[in-house]
Amino acid sequence: MRAASYDTYGGPEVLTVGELPDPPVGPDTVLVRARATSVNPVDWKVREGYLQGAFPHHLPIVPGWDVAGVVEAVGPAVRTGLQVGDEVWGYVRRDDVHAGTAAELVPAPERTVSLKPAGLSFEEAASVPLAGLTAYQALTEALAVGEGDRVLVHAASGGVGQFAVQIARSLGAEVIGTASPAHHDLVRELGATHVLDHGAGPVGEQLGTVGGPVDAVLDLVGGDAMADVSAQVKDTARVASVIDAEQMGQIGGRYVFVRPERAHLDALAELVDRGELRVTVAATFDLDQIADAHRLSQEGSPGGKIAVRI
């Protein structure tokens, strides 16, 4: 199979595309013939070697965590009802970093994949799982967002932020987002009632102009964005972050580490089918251009997701 891989840590130039052995089909594995994957910030952080202490790493590494494609084979112990020929999407995270999704064939543990929404292209579908599950689990589990809540989403124009705005709206919340002025219109289109300029001073002070402290905060930035958190939220127990576990522990908030979850993929698919979740793909690359896709992600603020056709 053709796949992207790297056998040393470093910049985008370490990525190569070539032939690798076809993966085996494990007993509880669904083999997916990938049609698309996407690039998330975690991909280049792994490639740079920044996360070696978080997971066991085994070089060479095929990058990628998201996949959309067609079921090629089903292991004999799979009990999810998936069949050869089904179109699926998934967040294919294992217990180590080695066999990723930027490959023609992806061995996906059955818990990591589900039926793809029919209304999404493969490129759109591959752009959802990691970021969409992060937003969904943060809002529904860590923050328990419900009808009538006012929710602040930091970095609302980013990959996770765009999904968070829409999911929070689907839960009945009023959403306030932070973003650079260039992305304010997009965040409003996604359903935010107010959009604040994260570069225009403390967000807690800006909230005073749009109703004051909120019921819940989703932090997708960390650092200075959380400096005035006590002025942003009524109860710091309803602050969640995907960035800094130590900081959340200090303020009594929740750290969110996304996990594969078929039921949550199905919930996201329902939102797509109801027209309550749309996908903004900022750029699409071919597999041979994956180094350029990593560069774009590393530059930051592409305005949407980065898809890679397999």
Secondary structure, 3 states (H helix, E strand, C coil): CEEEEECCCCCHHHCEEEECCCCCCCCCEEEEEEEEEEECHHHHHHHHCCCCCCCCEEEEEECCCEEEEEEEEECCCCCCCCCCCCEEEEECCCCCEEECCCECEEEEEHHHEEECCCCCCHHHHHCCHHHHHHHHHHHHHHCCCCCCCEEEECCCCCHHHHHHHHHHHHCCCEEEEEECHHHHHHHHHCCCCEEEECCCCCHHHHHHHHCCCECEEEECCCHHHHCCHHHCECCHHHEEECCCHHHHHHHCCEECCCCCCHHHHHHHHHHHHCCCCCCCEEEEEEHHHHHHHHHHHHHCCCCCEEEEEC
